[in-house]
Amino acid sequence: MKDIKVKKVETKQEMTDFVDLAYKLYADCPYYVPDLEMDIYDTFNPKKNAGLEFSDIQAFVAYDEMGTPVGRITGIINHRANEKWGSKNVRFGFFDFYDDRAISEKLLKAVEEWGKERGMKKIQGPMGITDFDKEGMLIEDFDQVGSMNTLYNYPYYSQHVEALGYEKEVDWVQVRIDIPQETPPKYSRVAKLSKEMFNLKVKKISAKDITQEKYGHKIFQLLNTAYSPIFGFSSLSDKQIDSFVQQYMTLVDLDLVTVVENEAGEPIGVAITMCSLSKALQKAKGKLFPLGWYHLLKALKWKPEDHAELLLIAVHPDYQMLGVNAIFFDDLIPIYNQHGIHWAETGPQLENNVRELAQWKPLNPTFTKRRRCYQKNID
């Protein structure tokens, strides 16, 4: 085995090596959408990442015999998720490496040992602290551009982890749809019936609703309830909700957000969508300065891309299967056409969530970009 050394990130230079590695690894890849540097640094900062109140995290960097960074990984223990699911899991994330088995093996081994030292019995990943972090190793469709909220990796990644004894735990797929010129009659009909039968209505929220009426908090509390049964999910804390409201709700064009309320004025469904930032993030190359901010602002305000990212869609359990999703589509399809949005893509959705995937059928969906969470016993 080559002389690869894996170090815990403890110094400023080691953290810089950790952050910079992916930018170098994917420098010539036209499909990779980079994270902003500041977002990666904030992940490890307790003052910026409220998830660290109930999670442990440790970054590692692999160096070759010349001292050059050749790989990175993080170990994560979400104690809240482990308690909820009755598990003792350590997660791995931020897993990037050059195509050398010695590198990937030593990085994963470092997290395995780190987890075992803390009483963990199984390793799983790629995953983040929360279900809103990027998760799932890409195993198909490597020739498609990624998005701001998904992982991209080279084809050899899965070959490495499978050779090291890792097996499938769950798969996610993304759904791509072409936006029709007219709302499909089935959606219009179901939306009308659902509104009438269950006293539901569409609410288009404003910046004032978010900042003064705390509507952003209501939305994320709804997400906590709706996503509770989903694989690996742990409820967001109030501090995390504060962070996500600032992160998502201040960026999106609120015209592309649809909230469905019941007769009491309570949000029971939400679809948060936005114009894609993939090209802007590629141009920014991970940096807001000197010109990264310009590319992002241009994509958000002046010259948006022609496709949308369906970031978050959730319906309260009491209202699922009652036509709420049809209300979303009935509202958003005309708006997408007004904005010149020709197609849209969801984030990763669990392949076994049959009800969720079935809702797209009237739009002739394409299922694409399969991602996998791997697992391995380490006790």
CORHU-V361679 format. One line per field, one symbol per residue. ss: DSSP state (~ for helix, > for strand, _ for the rest). phi: phi as a letter, one per 30 degrees, with the letter a starting at -180 (. if undefined). psi: psi as a letter, one per 20 degrees, with the letter a starting at -180 (. if undefined). A space follows every 50 residues. Layout:
ss: ???
phi: ???
psi: ???
This chain:
ss: ____>>>>___~~~~~~~~~~~~~~___________~~~~~~~______~ ~~~_>>>>>>>>>_____>>>>>>>>>>~~~~~~~___>>>>>>>>>___ ~~~~~~~~~~~~~~~~~____>>>>___________>>____________ _____~~~~~~~~___>>>>>>>>>>>>______~~~~~~~~~~~~~~__ >>>___~~~~~___~~~~~~~~~~~~~__________~~~~~~~~~~~~_ ___~~~>>>>>_____>>>>>>>>>__~~~~~~~_______~~~~~~~~~ ~~____>>>>>>>>>_~~~____~~~~~~~~~~~~~~~____>>>>__>> ___~~~~~__~~~__>>>>>>>>>>>>__
phi: .ddccccddbcdddddddddeddddceccdcdcdddedddedeccedccd dddbbcbbcbbcbddciddbaaabcbbcddddddcibbccccbhcbaddb eddddddddddedddddcidcbcbldbcdbdcddajddbbhdcbddbdcb dbadddeddddddcjdbdcbbcbcccbddddbdeeddddddddddddchc bdbcdcededdcchdedddddddeddceddeidbdddedddedddddcdd cddddccccccdddicdcabbcbaddceddddddhibdbdbedddddddd ccbddcbccddbbbbeedcdicjddddeddddeddedddiccabbdddbe dcddddddddedchdccbhdbbccbadbd
psi: prmpppqpoirghhhggggighhghjhjoiipoqqpghhgghhjohihni iihjqqqpqqppqaiijppirrqqpponhgghggjlrmppqqrloqqqmo hhghghghhghghgghhjjqiqqqapragriirpqpppirlikqparhkq qqrqhighhghhhjjqrpgqqqqqppqpoqhqpphgggghgggggghjlq qppoqrhgggghjkhhhhghhgggghigiqpjqqqprhhgggghghgghi hqoihjppppqaijjppiqpoorqqqjghghghhkiphqhighghghghh hgmqrjqqpngppqpphijqkjjhhhgghhghghgghhjkohrqprappp hjmggghhiigijmqpprmpqppqqppj.
